[in-house]
Amino acid sequence: MKSFLALLAFLTQAGLHVDRVSIPAPDGTALDAALVQPDGPPEGSAVVALHGCGGPFPSRDGSWAVTLAHAGHIVLLPDSFGPRGLGSQCGVKERSVTPSKVRRQDAIAAAAWLAGQPGTPPGGVDLVGWSNGGGTVLCAAAQRPDLPPGLFRRFVAFYPGCGTVSREADWRPARPLLILVGESDDWTPAEPCHDLAARFPGQVELVTYPGAYHDFDAPDRAVEERSGLATPPGGSGHAHTRTHEPARQDALRRVPAFLNPAGTAKNQTQAGLICANTGMGSINPPVSAEIASCACVRRRC
């Protein structure tokens, strides 16, 4: 609950129009959620954004809500942990709230709620998530009989755990999916994501960043070695996190363009972006040429 309240405070201090709302989940839980409105009429699809294993992460999740709202998107950020009396799940091995089950249902419920609100643009909702939330995106993206047709439009997963779904023979994305992960990520490694993208060329776009760790898009974070974690490969319990500024800047350009490929130049500029027709594009404000070589799309660097 504290992390959710901190998220609300972050969004309010950023000058956004934000409301605290309640969303009924299939298991009877009333999910707290932050509903962020753009400055004017929506000029892009509505977005549901899913936190990671630590719960709402204001400086990362909130910063993305600011970026997307300024680009014209309505953004809904539900909390799957606090309303169930749970704190951080990063060190919990036997979890009651998992991406494949409870969080998937939360994501579908949140998207259905958002799609039904007055003023939400028609045509489906986009789903974005980080880490454990990114894994939830992969689970929600699966083409299954219980997935409401037309509910989702596009999917974005930041450094998800791709291993589980990459081993599922019947997993197939229902809509276009963008995955962004650091090649140096030792918490949710990129390797299984390469395998997943190779299975679905044209449906799964994988962008990897050499030298980038987990949480590469969280602003202004020095390198930290986390311990006591439940999910790093090999059972070490250790993994690194750090901002990788060239990767973060590329993601800030790439994600809004993916969510709104027909968006106006005005919206892209509001998000801090100027997109070229081909290649990596250019970034406003300019950054070093390192960014032009840091991202590998659907291939190993």
BAMI-294503 format. One record per residue (C-alpha): residue number from 1; z, y, x; residue in three letters. Coordinates in nm, 2 decimals. Each point is the difference from the previous one (the first is absolute). Layout:
N
+-----+--------+--------+--------+-----+
!   i !     c3 !     c2 !     c1 !  aa !
+-----+--------+--------+--------+-----+
! NUM !      Z !      Y !      X ! Ala !
...
+-----+--------+--------+--------+-----+
END
This chain:
301
+-----+--------+--------+--------+-----+
!   i !     c3 !     c2 !     c1 !  aa !
+-----+--------+--------+--------+-----+
!   1 !   0.00 !   0.00 !   0.00 ! Met !
!   2 !   0.08 !   0.24 !   0.28 ! Lys !
!   3 !  -0.35 !  -0.04 !   0.15 ! Ser !
!   4 !  -0.16 !   0.07 !  -0.34 ! Phe !
!   5 !   0.21 !   0.31 !  -0.05 ! Leu !
!   6 !  -0.10 !   0.11 !   0.36 ! Ala !
!   7 !  -0.36 !  -0.05 !  -0.10 ! Leu !
!   8 !   0.04 !   0.22 !  -0.31 ! Leu !
!   9 !   0.16 !   0.27 !   0.22 ! Ala !
!  10 !  -0.28 !  -0.02 !   0.26 ! Phe !
!  11 !  -0.27 !   0.04 !  -0.27 ! Leu !
!  12 !   0.18 !   0.28 !  -0.17 ! Thr !
!  13 !   0.05 !   0.19 !   0.33 ! Gln !
!  14 !  -0.37 !  -0.05 !   0.07 ! Ala !
!  15 !  -0.07 !   0.22 !  -0.31 ! Gly !
!  16 !  -0.16 !  -0.28 !  -0.21 ! Leu !
!  17 !   0.03 !  -0.04 !  -0.37 ! His !
!  18 !   0.21 !  -0.32 !  -0.01 ! Val !
!  19 !   0.18 !  -0.17 !  -0.29 ! Asp !
!  20 !   0.24 !  -0.29 !   0.01 ! Arg !
!  21 !  -0.12 !  -0.26 !  -0.25 ! Val !
!  22 !   0.10 !  -0.35 !  -0.11 ! Ser !
!  23 !  -0.24 !  -0.29 !  -0.02 ! Ile !
!  24 !   0.08 !  -0.33 !  -0.18 ! Pro !
!  25 !  -0.06 !  -0.30 !   0.23 ! Ala !
!  26 !  -0.08 !  -0.35 !  -0.14 ! Pro !
!  27 !   0.34 !  -0.13 !   0.10 ! Asp !
!  28 !   0.18 !   0.27 !  -0.21 ! Gly !
!  29 !   0.08 !   0.23 !   0.29 ! Thr !
!  30 !  -0.05 !   0.37 !  -0.05 ! Ala !
!  31 !  -0.18 !   0.11 !   0.32 ! Leu !
!  32 !   0.08 !   0.35 !   0.13 ! Asp !
!  33 !  -0.32 !   0.17 !   0.10 ! Ala !
!  34 !  -0.12 !   0.34 !   0.13 ! Ala !
!  35 !  -0.30 !   0.14 !  -0.19 ! Leu !
!  36 !  -0.19 !   0.26 !   0.21 ! Val !
!  37 !  -0.26 !   0.22 !  -0.16 ! Gln !
!  38 !  -0.28 !   0.19 !   0.18 ! Pro !
!  39 !   0.00 !   0.38 !   0.00 ! Asp !
!  40 !  -0.27 !   0.01 !  -0.26 ! Gly !
!  41 !  -0.19 !  -0.24 !  -0.22 ! Pro !
!  42 !  -0.04 !  -0.34 !   0.16 ! Pro !
!  43 !  -0.32 !  -0.03 !   0.22 ! Glu !
!  44 !   0.04 !  -0.36 !   0.11 ! Gly !
!  45 !   0.13 !  -0.33 !  -0.12 ! Ser !
!  46 !   0.38 !  -0.05 !  -0.07 ! Ala !
!  47 !   0.19 !  -0.18 !   0.28 ! Val !
!  48 !   0.30 !  -0.24 !  -0.01 ! Val !
!  49 !   0.16 !   0.00 !   0.35 ! Ala !
!  50 !   0.23 !  -0.29 !   0.10 ! Leu !
!  51 !   0.29 !   0.03 !   0.26 ! His !
!  52 !   0.07 !  -0.24 !   0.28 ! Gly !
!  53 !   0.29 !  -0.24 !   0.05 ! Cys !
!  54 !   0.24 !   0.28 !   0.07 ! Gly !
!  55 !  -0.05 !   0.17 !  -0.34 ! Gly !
!  56 !  -0.15 !   0.34 !  -0.05 ! Pro !
!  57 !  -0.07 !   0.17 !   0.34 ! Phe !
!  58 !  -0.01 !   0.38 !  -0.07 ! Pro !
!  59 !  -0.17 !   0.12 !   0.31 ! Ser !
!  60 !  -0.28 !  -0.26 !  -0.02 ! Arg !
!  61 !  -0.04 !  -0.07 !  -0.37 ! Asp !
!  62 !   0.08 !   0.36 !  -0.10 ! Gly !
!  63 !  -0.25 !   0.14 !   0.26 ! Ser !
!  64 !  -0.27 !  -0.22 !  -0.15 ! Trp !
!  65 !   0.09 !   0.11 !  -0.35 ! Ala !
!  66 !  -0.04 !   0.36 !   0.12 ! Val !
!  67 !  -0.34 !  -0.07 !   0.16 ! Thr !
!  68 !  -0.13 !  -0.19 !  -0.31 ! Leu !
!  69 !   0.13 !   0.26 !  -0.25 ! Ala !
!  70 !  -0.17 !   0.28 !   0.19 ! His !
!  71 !  -0.32 !  -0.20 !  -0.02 ! Ala !
!  72 !   0.03 !  -0.01 !  -0.38 ! Gly !
!  73 !   0.17 !  -0.33 !  -0.06 ! His !
!  74 !   0.29 !  -0.08 !  -0.23 ! Ile !
!  75 !   0.24 !  -0.22 !   0.20 ! Val !
!  76 !   0.27 !  -0.23 !  -0.13 ! Leu !
!  77 !   0.26 !  -0.14 !   0.25 ! Leu !
!  78 !   0.21 !  -0.27 !  -0.16 ! Pro !
!  79 !   0.32 !  -0.14 !   0.15 ! Asp !
!  80 !   0.02 !  -0.38 !  -0.02 ! Ser !
!  81 !   0.33 !  -0.04 !   0.18 ! Phe !
!  82 !   0.26 !   0.27 !  -0.11 ! Gly !
!  83 !  -0.01 !  -0.07 !  -0.37 ! Pro !
!  84 !   0.07 !  -0.37 !   0.08 ! Arg !
!  85 !   0.30 !   0.09 !   0.21 ! Gly !
!  86 !  -0.18 !  -0.08 !   0.32 ! Leu !
!  87 !   0.00 !   0.19 !   0.33 ! Gly !
!  88 !  -0.23 !  -0.06 !   0.29 ! Ser !
!  89 !  -0.15 !  -0.34 !   0.00 ! Gln !
!  90 !  -0.14 !   0.01 !   0.35 ! Cys !
!  91 !   0.27 !  -0.23 !   0.14 ! Gly !
!  92 !   0.02 !  -0.23 !  -0.30 ! Val !
!  93 !  -0.17 !  -0.34 !   0.04 ! Lys !
!  94 !   0.06 !  -0.14 !  -0.36 ! Glu !
!  95 !  -0.12 !   0.28 !  -0.22 ! Arg !
!  96 !   0.02 !   0.02 !  -0.37 ! Ser !
!  97 !  -0.26 !   0.27 !  -0.02 ! Val !
!  98 !  -0.32 !  -0.11 !   0.17 ! Thr !
!  99 !  -0.36 !   0.14 !   0.03 ! Pro !
! 100 !  -0.15 !  -0.31 !  -0.17 ! Ser !
! 101 !   0.22 !   0.00 !  -0.31 ! Lys !
! 102 !   0.23 !   0.28 !  -0.10 ! Val !
! 103 !  -0.16 !   0.28 !   0.19 ! Arg !
! 104 !  -0.35 !  -0.10 !  -0.12 ! Arg !
! 105 !   0.12 !   0.01 !  -0.35 ! Gln !
! 106 !   0.17 !   0.34 !   0.07 ! Asp !
! 107 !  -0.33 !   0.13 !   0.13 ! Ala !
! 108 !  -0.20 !  -0.11 !  -0.30 ! Ile !
! 109 !   0.26 !   0.14 !  -0.24 ! Ala !
! 110 !   0.00 !   0.34 !   0.19 ! Ala !
! 111 !  -0.38 !   0.01 !   0.00 ! Ala !
! 112 !  -0.01 !  -0.08 !  -0.37 ! Ala !
! 113 !   0.26 !   0.27 !  -0.08 ! Trp !
! 114 !  -0.18 !   0.26 !   0.21 ! Leu !
! 115 !  -0.34 !  -0.09 !  -0.16 ! Ala !
! 116 !   0.15 !   0.06 !  -0.34 ! Gly !
! 117 !   0.14 !   0.35 !   0.07 ! Gln !
! 118 !  -0.18 !   0.30 !  -0.15 ! Pro !
! 119 !  -0.21 !   0.17 !   0.26 ! Gly !
! 120 !  -0.05 !  -0.30 !   0.22 ! Thr !
! 121 !  -0.37 !  -0.03 !   0.09 ! Pro !
! 122 !  -0.17 !  -0.30 !  -0.16 ! Pro !
! 123 !  -0.17 !  -0.28 !   0.21 ! Gly !
! 124 !   0.29 !  -0.17 !   0.16 ! Gly !
! 125 !   0.29 !   0.07 !   0.23 ! Val !
! 126 !   0.01 !  -0.03 !   0.38 ! Asp !
! 127 !   0.28 !  -0.20 !   0.17 ! Leu !
! 128 !   0.13 !   0.10 !   0.35 ! Val !
! 129 !   0.29 !  -0.16 !   0.19 ! Gly !
! 130 !   0.17 !  -0.02 !   0.34 ! Trp !
! 131 !   0.12 !  -0.31 !   0.17 ! Ser !
! 132 !   0.18 !  -0.21 !  -0.26 ! Asn !
! 133 !  -0.17 !   0.23 !  -0.25 ! Gly !
! 134 !  -0.33 !  -0.06 !   0.17 ! Gly !
! 135 !   0.06 !  -0.38 !  -0.04 ! Gly !
! 136 !   0.06 !   0.07 !  -0.37 ! Thr !
! 137 !  -0.33 !   0.18 !  -0.01 ! Val !
! 138 !  -0.17 !  -0.32 !   0.14 ! Leu !
! 139 !   0.18 !  -0.21 !  -0.27 ! Cys !
! 140 !  -0.09 !   0.25 !  -0.28 ! Ala !
! 141 !  -0.36 !   0.02 !   0.12 ! Ala !
! 142 !  -0.06 !  -0.38 !  -0.05 ! Ala !
! 143 !  -0.24 !  -0.08 !  -0.28 ! Gln !
! 144 !   0.22 !  -0.20 !  -0.24 ! Arg !
! 145 !  -0.01 !  -0.06 !  -0.37 ! Pro !
! 146 !   0.31 !   0.21 !  -0.06 ! Asp !
! 147 !  -0.14 !   0.31 !   0.17 ! Leu !
! 148 !  -0.09 !   0.24 !  -0.28 ! Pro !
! 149 !  -0.37 !   0.07 !   0.02 ! Pro !
! 150 !  -0.09 !   0.35 !   0.12 ! Gly !
! 151 !   0.36 !   0.10 !   0.08 ! Leu !
! 152 !  -0.06 !   0.04 !   0.37 ! Phe !
! 153 !  -0.28 !   0.19 !   0.16 ! Arg !
! 154 !   0.06 !  -0.02 !   0.38 ! Arg !
! 155 !   0.27 !  -0.14 !   0.23 ! Phe !
! 156 !   0.14 !   0.13 !   0.33 ! Val !
! 157 !   0.25 !  -0.20 !   0.21 ! Ala !
! 158 !   0.17 !   0.14 !   0.31 ! Phe !
! 159 !   0.10 !  -0.26 !   0.25 ! Tyr !
! 160 !   0.06 !  -0.28 !  -0.25 ! Pro !
! 161 !   0.10 !  -0.35 !   0.08 ! Gly !
! 162 !  -0.35 !  -0.16 !  -0.04 ! Cys !
! 163 !   0.11 !  -0.35 !   0.11 ! Gly !
! 164 !   0.09 !  -0.14 !  -0.34 ! Thr !
! 165 !  -0.30 !   0.11 !  -0.19 ! Val !
! 166 !  -0.24 !  -0.08 !   0.29 ! Ser !
! 167 !   0.11 !  -0.36 !  -0.04 ! Arg !
! 168 !  -0.06 !  -0.01 !  -0.38 ! Glu !
! 169 !  -0.33 !  -0.16 !  -0.06 ! Ala !
! 170 !  -0.04 !   0.15 !  -0.35 ! Asp !
! 171 !   0.10 !   0.36 !   0.09 ! Trp !
! 172 !  -0.27 !   0.25 !  -0.07 ! Arg !
! 173 !   0.02 !   0.37 !  -0.05 ! Pro !
! 174 !  -0.06 !   0.13 !  -0.35 ! Ala !
! 175 !  -0.12 !   0.34 !   0.13 ! Arg !
! 176 !  -0.08 !   0.17 !   0.33 ! Pro !
! 177 !   0.29 !  -0.02 !   0.25 ! Leu !
! 178 !   0.07 !   0.20 !   0.31 ! Leu !
! 179 !   0.25 !  -0.13 !   0.26 ! Ile !
! 180 !   0.13 !   0.22 !   0.29 ! Leu !
! 181 !   0.21 !  -0.16 !   0.27 ! Val !
! 182 !   0.09 !   0.06 !   0.37 ! Gly !
! 183 !  -0.13 !  -0.25 !   0.25 ! Glu !
! 184 !   0.34 !   0.02 !   0.18 ! Ser !
! 185 !   0.20 !  -0.06 !  -0.32 ! Asp !
! 186 !   0.25 !  -0.27 !   0.08 ! Asp !
! 187 !   0.16 !   0.00 !  -0.35 ! Trp !
! 188 !  -0.30 !  -0.07 !  -0.21 ! Thr !
! 189 !  -0.28 !  -0.09 !   0.25 ! Pro !
! 190 !  -0.36 !   0.09 !  -0.05 ! Ala !
! 191 !  -0.14 !  -0.35 !   0.08 ! Glu !
! 192 !   0.03 !  -0.15 !  -0.35 ! Pro !
! 193 !  -0.15 !   0.32 !  -0.14 ! Cys !
! 194 !  -0.31 !  -0.06 !   0.22 ! His !
! 195 !  -0.03 !  -0.35 !  -0.16 ! Asp !
! 196 !   0.03 !   0.14 !  -0.35 ! Leu !
! 197 !  -0.26 !   0.27 !   0.06 ! Ala !
! 198 !  -0.24 !  -0.25 !   0.15 ! Ala !
! 199 !   0.02 !  -0.21 !  -0.32 ! Arg !
! 200 !  -0.10 !   0.29 !  -0.22 ! Phe !
! 201 !  -0.25 !   0.23 !   0.17 ! Pro !
! 202 !  -0.09 !   0.29 !  -0.22 ! Gly !
! 203 !   0.32 !  -0.05 !  -0.21 ! Gln !
! 204 !   0.27 !   0.04 !   0.26 ! Val !
! 205 !  -0.02 !   0.28 !   0.25 ! Glu !
! 206 !   0.23 !  -0.04 !   0.29 ! Leu !
! 207 !   0.08 !   0.29 !   0.23 ! Val !
! 208 !   0.21 !  -0.07 !   0.31 ! Thr !
! 209 !   0.15 !   0.24 !   0.26 ! Tyr !
! 210 !   0.04 !  -0.11 !   0.36 ! Pro !
! 211 !   0.35 !   0.09 !   0.13 ! Gly !
! 212 !   0.14 !   0.07 !  -0.34 ! Ala !
! 213 !   0.33 !  -0.16 !  -0.12 ! Tyr !
! 214 !   0.14 !  -0.04 !  -0.35 ! His !
! 215 !   0.06 !   0.32 !  -0.19 ! Asp !
! 216 !  -0.28 !   0.17 !   0.20 ! Phe !
! 217 !  -0.06 !   0.25 !  -0.29 ! Asp !
! 218 !   0.37 !   0.11 !  -0.03 ! Ala !
! 219 !   0.01 !   0.35 !   0.15 ! Pro !
! 220 !   0.20 !   0.10 !   0.31 ! Asp !
! 221 !   0.16 !  -0.34 !   0.08 ! Arg !
! 222 !   0.08 !  -0.09 !   0.36 ! Ala !
! 223 !  -0.04 !  -0.36 !   0.10 ! Val !
! 224 !   0.29 !  -0.22 !  -0.13 ! Glu !
! 225 !   0.07 !  -0.37 !   0.05 ! Glu !
! 226 !   0.13 !  -0.13 !  -0.33 ! Arg !
! 227 !   0.23 !  -0.31 !   0.00 ! Ser !
! 228 !   0.14 !  -0.23 !  -0.26 ! Gly !
! 229 !  -0.33 !  -0.02 !  -0.19 ! Leu !
! 230 !  -0.08 !  -0.30 !  -0.21 ! Ala !
! 231 !  -0.38 !  -0.02 !   0.02 ! Thr !
! 232 !  -0.14 !   0.07 !   0.36 ! Pro !
! 233 !  -0.20 !  -0.30 !   0.12 ! Pro !
! 234 !   0.18 !  -0.26 !   0.21 ! Gly !
! 235 !   0.34 !   0.08 !  -0.15 ! Gly !
! 236 !   0.09 !   0.25 !   0.27 ! Ser !
! 237 !   0.14 !   0.25 !  -0.25 ! Gly !
! 238 !  -0.14 !   0.28 !   0.22 ! His !
! 239 !  -0.29 !   0.24 !  -0.06 ! Ala !
! 240 !  -0.11 !   0.35 !   0.11 ! His !
! 241 !  -0.08 !   0.30 !  -0.22 ! Thr !
! 242 !  -0.14 !   0.34 !   0.11 ! Arg !
! 243 !  -0.23 !   0.27 !  -0.11 ! Thr !
! 244 !  -0.35 !  -0.03 !   0.14 ! His !
! 245 !  -0.15 !   0.34 !  -0.06 ! Glu !
! 246 !  -0.37 !  -0.08 !   0.04 ! Pro !
! 247 !   0.03 !  -0.29 !  -0.24 ! Ala !
! 248 !   0.20 !   0.21 !  -0.24 ! Arg !
! 249 !  -0.26 !   0.27 !   0.00 ! Gln !
! 250 !  -0.28 !  -0.25 !  -0.05 ! Asp !
! 251 !   0.19 !  -0.15 !  -0.30 ! Ala !
! 252 !   0.05 !   0.34 !  -0.15 ! Leu !
! 253 !  -0.37 !   0.04 !   0.00 ! Arg !
! 254 !  -0.10 !  -0.35 !  -0.09 ! Arg !
! 255 !   0.23 !  -0.09 !  -0.29 ! Val !
! 256 !  -0.08 !   0.30 !  -0.23 ! Pro !
! 257 !  -0.37 !  -0.05 !   0.08 ! Ala !
! 258 !   0.03 !  -0.37 !  -0.10 ! Phe !
! 259 !   0.19 !   0.08 !  -0.32 ! Leu !
! 260 !  -0.24 !   0.27 !  -0.10 ! Asn !
! 261 !  -0.34 !  -0.07 !   0.16 ! Pro !
! 262 !  -0.17 !   0.24 !  -0.24 ! Ala !
! 263 !   0.26 !   0.27 !   0.05 ! Gly !
! 264 !  -0.09 !   0.36 !   0.05 ! Thr !
! 265 !   0.02 !   0.17 !   0.34 ! Ala !
! 266 !   0.27 !   0.22 !  -0.15 ! Lys !
! 267 !   0.23 !  -0.30 !  -0.06 ! Asn !
! 268 !  -0.07 !  -0.15 !   0.35 ! Gln !
! 269 !   0.08 !   0.34 !   0.16 ! Thr !
! 270 !   0.33 !   0.02 !  -0.20 ! Gln !
! 271 !   0.10 !  -0.33 !   0.15 ! Ala !
! 272 !  -0.07 !   0.14 !   0.34 ! Gly !
! 273 !  -0.33 !  -0.19 !   0.04 ! Leu !
! 274 !  -0.36 !   0.07 !   0.06 ! Ile !
! 275 !  -0.20 !  -0.32 !  -0.03 ! Cys !
! 276 !  -0.33 !  -0.06 !   0.16 ! Ala !
! 277 !  -0.27 !  -0.21 !  -0.17 ! Asn !
! 278 !   0.02 !  -0.27 !   0.27 ! Thr !
! 279 !   0.22 !  -0.12 !   0.28 ! Gly !
! 280 !   0.36 !   0.12 !   0.05 ! Met !
! 281 !  -0.06 !   0.34 !  -0.15 ! Gly !
! 282 !   0.17 !   0.31 !   0.13 ! Ser !
! 283 !   0.36 !   0.11 !  -0.06 ! Ile !
! 284 !   0.13 !   0.34 !  -0.09 ! Asn !
! 285 !   0.19 !   0.11 !   0.19 ! Pro !
! 286 !  -0.18 !  -0.16 !   0.30 ! Pro !
! 287 !   0.18 !  -0.26 !   0.20 ! Val !
! 288 !  -0.08 !  -0.16 !   0.33 ! Ser !
! 289 !  -0.30 !  -0.22 !   0.05 ! Ala !
! 290 !   0.24 !  -0.30 !   0.02 ! Glu !
! 291 !  -0.03 !  -0.03 !  -0.38 ! Ile !
! 292 !  -0.37 !  -0.07 !   0.02 ! Ala !
! 293 !   0.07 !  -0.31 !   0.20 ! Ser !
! 294 !   0.33 !  -0.11 !  -0.15 ! Cys !
! 295 !  -0.11 !  -0.15 !  -0.33 ! Ala !
! 296 !  -0.18 !  -0.33 !  -0.02 ! Cys !
! 297 !  -0.15 !  -0.08 !  -0.34 ! Val !
! 298 !  -0.04 !  -0.37 !  -0.10 ! Arg !
! 299 !  -0.01 !  -0.12 !   0.36 ! Arg !
! 300 !   0.23 !  -0.05 !   0.30 ! Arg !
! 301 !   0.02 !   0.29 !   0.25 ! Cys !
+-----+--------+--------+--------+-----+
END
